[in-house]
Amino acid sequence: MLKRGGVKVHGRFWISDQAHLIFPYHLLMDRLREESLTRGKAIGTTKRGIGPCYADKMARVGIRVCDLKSMSYLRQRLLDVVKDRNAVLTKVYKHQPISFGKTFAYCKKIRSRLLELAIDTPKYLYDASKAGKNILFEGAQGTLLDVDHGTYPFVTSSNATVGGAITGSGIAPTLIDRIIGVVKAYTTRVGEGPFPSQFPENLMRLVQQKGEEFGSTTGRPRRCGWFDAVIAGHAVRINGLDEMAIMKLDVLSGLKELKIATAYRVNGKLTRDYPHAINEFSSAKPVYETMKGWDEDITHCKKWTDLPVNARKYLKRLEQLMGTPIKIVSVGSQRHQTIFL
């Protein structure tokens, strides 16, 4: 895909030799499990096989990039995995078994292409750090989708918090010296799971269209809601954030009033802390603080003082609630539509 786009990857793009491989049977298992769950219990997975691949990793039956080096070792390992997967497919899901021959042929097909990109990532990063190079880790998803610290079980299969950058890459935690949190000026969620500050339907559709809130992987519409300072504060604590970047402030232009969830009522009690029990979070009722909105188009703003007064007040209040300075504000989808504070 990168090559088709004219991007040169040779000598620039690498894959960890410790990375686990997603096989066609992972996608099949993902789809069958999701389809077997009743409404309300489905996770809303992308069905890309990620969860079953992580399950194999934790069960110590996963196959990694470095396993492709020895075809005899890979063959035996794959025989054991396919036998185990077929037992589940045929007995639990009443599905036809997968073919070992086709799966092994798939390995042969991808082997050379992956091995030429495979490197010892921890050593590569360590050497780069010692050479004084700048290293940037970009997180995906978000804190509330973290398998340990998110809205379990409505989470992804990995650690989407800062800790995941350490365990996933192999870099030493002492080498990370700056952590920037990225959050939208409102809250979004894709997939299933509780969402206390979710917009009413009409406002949801408006923000989805204006903010182009559709999943990058599946194209599913993202659910949208008011800024939730409770979960934002949880993310600040879990990740040890040094500063914040606020995205899509321009999407809120034109709204007469803006609400911020500053606390929840759970079982009749007021709390400003994120409740970890999913049944409590599902029943949480947001306590809102209301602020005045703005009508101005802010997509051409270049500096802090260009922003409308009410936009600045809104950002300052978010900063106070999160207890972390806002250093970046996005007012559009283009690079130049970024204000650095």
C-alpha positions as CSV (number, residue, x, y, z in Angstrom):
1,M,0.0,0.0,0.0
2,L,2.8,2.4,0.9
3,K,4.7,1.6,-2.3
4,R,1.5,2.1,-4.4
5,G,1.3,5.5,-2.8
6,G,4.8,6.4,-3.9
7,V,6.3,6.1,-0.4
8,K,9.8,4.6,-0.3
9,V,10.0,2.0,2.5
10,H,13.3,0.2,1.9
11,G,15.6,1.0,4.7
12,R,13.0,3.1,6.5
13,F,10.2,0.7,7.5
14,W,10.8,-2.1,10.0
15,I,8.8,-4.8,11.8
16,S,9.8,-6.3,15.2
17,D,10.9,-9.9,14.9
18,Q,8.9,-10.4,18.1
19,A,5.6,-9.3,16.6
20,H,2.8,-11.9,16.6
21,L,1.3,-12.8,13.2
22,I,-2.5,-12.6,12.5
23,F,-3.6,-15.6,10.4
24,P,-6.8,-16.1,8.5
25,Y,-8.0,-18.4,11.2
26,H,-7.8,-15.5,13.7
27,L,-10.2,-13.5,11.5
28,L,-12.5,-16.5,11.3
29,M,-12.5,-17.0,15.1
30,D,-13.1,-13.3,15.7
31,R,-16.1,-13.2,13.5
32,L,-17.6,-16.4,14.8
33,R,-17.2,-15.4,18.4
34,E,-18.7,-11.9,17.8
35,E,-21.6,-13.4,15.9
36,S,-22.3,-15.9,18.7
37,L,-22.7,-13.2,21.3
38,T,-26.2,-11.8,22.1
39,R,-27.1,-8.2,21.7
40,G,-25.7,-6.2,24.6
41,K,-22.8,-8.6,25.1
42,A,-21.1,-8.1,21.8
43,I,-17.8,-6.1,22.0
44,G,-18.1,-4.4,18.7
45,T,-14.8,-5.8,17.5
46,T,-13.4,-4.8,14.1
47,K,-13.3,-8.6,13.3
48,R,-9.7,-8.2,12.1
49,G,-8.5,-11.1,14.2
50,I,-6.6,-9.0,16.7
51,G,-8.3,-10.4,19.8
52,P,-7.8,-14.0,19.0
53,C,-4.2,-13.3,18.1
54,Y,-3.6,-11.7,21.5
55,A,-5.4,-14.7,23.1
56,D,-2.9,-17.0,21.4
57,K,0.0,-14.8,22.6
58,M,-1.2,-15.1,26.2
59,A,-1.8,-18.8,25.8
60,R,1.8,-19.1,24.5
61,V,0.7,-20.7,21.3
62,G,1.1,-17.6,19.1
63,I,3.4,-17.5,16.0
64,R,5.9,-14.7,15.7
65,V,7.8,-13.1,12.8
66,C,11.0,-14.7,14.1
67,D,9.4,-18.2,13.9
68,L,9.4,-17.8,10.1
69,K,13.2,-18.3,10.0
70,S,12.9,-22.1,10.5
71,M,10.3,-23.7,8.3
72,S,10.7,-27.1,10.1
73,Y,10.1,-25.4,13.5
74,L,7.2,-23.4,12.0
75,R,5.6,-26.5,10.5
76,Q,5.5,-28.4,13.8
77,R,4.2,-25.3,15.7
78,L,1.5,-24.6,13.1
79,L,0.4,-28.3,13.1
80,D,-0.3,-28.0,16.8
81,V,-2.1,-24.7,16.5
82,V,-4.3,-25.8,13.6
83,K,-5.2,-29.0,15.5
84,D,-6.3,-27.0,18.5
85,R,-8.2,-24.4,16.5
86,N,-10.0,-27.0,14.5
87,A,-11.2,-28.6,17.8
88,V,-12.8,-25.3,18.7
89,L,-14.2,-24.5,15.3
90,T,-15.8,-27.9,14.8
91,K,-17.1,-28.6,18.4
92,V,-18.0,-25.1,19.6
93,Y,-18.9,-23.2,16.5
94,K,-20.0,-26.2,14.3
95,H,-17.8,-24.8,11.5
96,Q,-15.7,-26.7,9.0
97,P,-12.0,-27.2,9.9
98,I,-9.3,-25.0,8.5
99,S,-6.7,-26.5,6.2
100,F,-3.2,-26.9,7.5
101,G,-1.9,-27.0,3.9
102,K,-3.4,-23.7,3.0
103,T,-2.3,-22.1,6.2
104,F,1.3,-23.3,5.8
105,A,1.3,-22.1,2.2
106,Y,0.2,-18.7,3.4
107,C,3.3,-18.7,5.7
108,K,5.5,-19.5,2.7
109,K,4.0,-16.7,0.8
110,I,4.6,-14.0,3.4
111,R,7.9,-15.3,4.8
112,S,10.5,-13.6,2.7
113,R,8.7,-10.3,2.6
114,L,8.4,-10.1,6.4
115,L,11.9,-11.4,7.2
116,E,13.5,-8.7,5.1
117,L,11.8,-6.1,7.3
118,A,12.3,-7.8,10.6
119,I,14.7,-6.3,13.2
120,D,15.5,-6.5,16.9
121,T,13.4,-3.6,17.8
122,P,14.5,-3.1,21.5
123,K,18.2,-3.0,20.4
124,Y,17.4,-0.7,17.5
125,L,15.6,1.8,19.8
126,Y,18.2,1.6,22.5
127,D,21.0,2.3,19.9
128,A,19.0,5.2,18.5
129,S,18.5,6.7,22.0
130,K,22.2,6.3,22.8
131,A,23.0,8.1,19.6
132,G,20.9,11.1,20.7
133,K,18.1,10.5,18.2
134,N,14.6,11.7,18.8
135,I,12.1,8.8,19.1
136,L,8.3,9.4,18.8
137,F,5.7,6.8,19.8
138,E,2.2,7.4,18.5
139,G,-0.6,5.7,20.4
140,A,-3.7,4.3,18.8
141,Q,-7.2,4.0,20.3
142,G,-7.4,5.4,23.8
143,T,-7.1,4.9,27.5
144,L,-10.7,3.7,27.9
145,L,-10.0,0.9,25.4
146,D,-7.0,-0.3,27.3
147,V,-7.4,-4.0,28.3
148,D,-6.4,-3.2,31.9
149,H,-7.5,0.3,32.5
150,G,-10.5,0.7,30.2
151,T,-14.2,-0.1,30.2
152,Y,-13.5,-3.9,30.4
153,P,-14.8,-6.0,28.7
154,F,-15.6,-3.4,26.1
155,V,-12.0,-2.8,25.3
156,T,-9.3,-3.8,22.8
157,S,-7.0,-6.7,23.4
158,S,-3.8,-4.7,24.2
159,N,-2.5,-1.8,26.4
160,A,-3.4,1.4,24.6
161,T,-1.9,3.5,27.4
162,V,1.7,4.7,27.7
163,G,2.6,1.5,29.4
164,G,1.9,-0.3,26.1
165,A,4.5,1.8,24.3
166,I,7.1,0.4,26.8
167,T,6.1,-3.3,26.7
168,G,5.2,-3.2,23.0
169,S,8.4,-1.7,21.8
170,G,10.9,-2.9,24.4
171,I,12.2,0.6,25.1
172,A,13.3,1.3,28.7
173,P,10.7,3.4,30.7
174,T,13.5,5.8,31.8
175,L,14.1,6.8,28.2
176,I,10.6,8.3,27.8
177,D,10.9,12.0,28.8
178,R,7.7,13.6,27.5
179,I,4.2,12.4,27.3
180,I,1.5,14.3,25.3
181,G,-2.1,13.4,25.7
182,V,-4.4,13.8,22.7
183,V,-8.1,14.3,23.2
184,K,-10.9,15.8,21.2
185,A,-12.8,18.8,22.4
186,Y,-15.8,16.4,22.8
187,T,-15.9,12.7,23.5
188,T,-16.2,9.9,21.0
189,R,-16.5,6.1,21.1
190,V,-16.6,3.5,18.3
191,G,-18.1,0.1,19.0
192,E,-20.2,-1.1,21.9
193,G,-19.9,-0.2,25.6
194,P,-21.2,2.4,28.1
195,F,-21.0,6.1,27.2
196,P,-22.4,8.4,30.0
197,S,-22.1,11.7,28.1
198,Q,-23.4,10.6,24.8
199,F,-25.3,13.2,22.7
200,P,-29.0,13.1,21.9
201,E,-29.6,11.6,18.4
202,N,-30.0,14.9,16.5
203,L,-26.8,16.4,18.0
204,M,-25.0,13.1,17.4
205,R,-25.7,13.1,13.7
206,L,-24.7,16.8,13.4
207,V,-21.3,16.3,15.1
208,Q,-20.7,13.0,13.2
209,Q,-21.1,14.7,9.9
210,K,-19.3,17.9,10.8
211,G,-16.4,16.1,12.5
212,E,-16.3,13.2,10.0
213,E,-16.7,10.8,12.9
214,F,-16.4,7.5,11.1
215,G,-14.1,4.7,12.2
216,S,-10.8,4.6,10.3
217,T,-10.7,0.8,10.2
218,T,-14.4,-0.2,9.7
219,G,-16.1,3.0,8.6
220,R,-18.6,2.7,11.4
221,P,-20.1,6.0,12.7
222,R,-18.4,7.0,16.0
223,R,-20.7,7.7,18.9
224,C,-20.2,11.3,20.1
225,G,-20.9,13.1,23.4
226,W,-20.0,16.0,25.6
227,F,-16.4,16.3,27.0
228,D,-16.1,13.9,29.9
229,A,-13.6,15.3,32.4
230,V,-14.0,12.3,34.7
231,I,-12.5,9.9,32.1
232,A,-10.1,12.5,30.9
233,G,-8.8,12.8,34.5
234,H,-8.5,9.1,34.7
235,A,-6.4,9.1,31.5
236,V,-4.1,11.9,32.9
237,R,-3.4,9.8,36.0
238,I,-2.9,6.5,34.2
239,N,-0.5,7.9,31.5
240,G,1.3,10.5,33.6
241,L,0.6,13.2,31.0
242,D,2.9,16.3,30.8
243,E,0.6,18.2,28.5
244,M,-2.5,18.0,26.4
245,A,-3.4,18.5,22.7
246,I,-7.0,19.3,22.1
247,M,-8.3,18.3,18.7
248,K,-11.4,19.3,16.6
249,L,-12.3,22.4,18.6
250,D,-13.7,23.8,15.3
251,V,-16.4,21.2,15.3
252,L,-18.1,22.8,18.3
253,S,-18.5,26.2,16.6
254,G,-22.1,27.1,16.2
255,L,-23.4,25.4,19.4
256,K,-25.1,27.9,21.8
257,E,-24.2,25.9,24.9
258,L,-21.4,23.4,25.7
259,K,-21.6,20.8,28.5
260,I,-18.8,19.2,30.4
261,A,-19.3,16.1,32.5
262,T,-17.5,17.0,35.7
263,A,-18.8,14.1,37.9
264,Y,-21.1,11.1,37.9
265,R,-24.0,9.9,40.1
266,V,-23.6,6.2,40.6
267,N,-26.2,4.4,42.8
268,G,-27.3,7.7,44.0
269,K,-23.8,8.8,45.2
270,L,-21.8,11.7,43.6
271,T,-18.3,10.7,42.5
272,R,-15.6,12.5,40.5
273,D,-13.6,9.3,40.0
274,Y,-14.0,6.8,37.1
275,P,-15.8,3.6,38.4
276,H,-14.0,0.5,37.2
277,A,-16.9,-1.9,37.6
278,I,-18.6,-2.0,34.3
279,N,-22.1,-2.3,35.8
280,E,-21.5,0.9,37.8
281,F,-20.1,2.8,34.8
282,S,-23.0,1.6,32.7
283,S,-25.5,3.1,35.2
284,A,-23.4,6.4,35.8
285,K,-25.4,9.6,35.2
286,P,-23.2,12.5,34.2
287,V,-23.3,15.7,36.2
288,Y,-22.8,18.6,33.8
289,E,-21.4,22.1,33.9
290,T,-22.7,24.3,31.2
291,M,-20.7,27.0,29.3
292,K,-21.5,29.4,26.6
293,G,-20.6,28.4,23.0
294,W,-19.4,30.5,20.1
295,D,-20.7,31.2,16.6
296,E,-17.4,32.3,14.9
297,D,-15.6,30.1,12.3
298,I,-12.3,29.4,14.0
299,T,-10.7,27.4,11.2
300,H,-8.5,30.4,10.3
301,C,-7.2,31.2,13.8
302,K,-3.4,31.2,14.0
303,K,-2.8,32.0,17.7
304,W,-4.5,31.9,21.1
305,T,-5.8,35.5,20.9
306,D,-7.5,34.8,17.6
307,L,-9.9,32.4,19.3
308,P,-13.3,33.7,20.5
309,V,-13.4,34.5,24.1
310,N,-15.9,31.7,24.9
311,A,-13.6,29.2,23.1
312,R,-10.7,30.3,25.3
313,K,-12.8,30.0,28.4
314,Y,-13.9,26.5,27.4
315,L,-10.2,25.4,26.9
316,K,-9.2,27.0,30.2
317,R,-11.9,25.1,32.0
318,L,-10.9,21.8,30.4
319,E,-7.3,22.6,31.5
320,Q,-8.4,23.2,35.1
321,L,-10.5,20.0,35.3
322,M,-7.7,17.8,33.8
323,G,-5.0,19.5,35.9
324,T,-2.7,19.4,32.8
325,P,-1.6,22.3,30.6
326,I,-3.0,22.5,27.1
327,K,-0.2,23.1,24.7
328,I,-1.7,22.3,21.3
329,V,-5.1,23.2,19.8
330,S,-6.4,21.9,16.5
331,V,-8.9,24.1,14.6
332,G,-9.1,22.0,11.4
333,S,-7.9,18.9,9.7
334,Q,-4.9,20.4,7.9
335,R,-1.4,20.7,9.5
336,H,-1.4,24.5,9.3
337,Q,-4.7,24.6,11.3
338,T,-2.8,24.0,14.6
339,I,-2.2,26.5,17.4
340,F,0.8,25.9,19.6
341,L,0.6,27.6,23.0
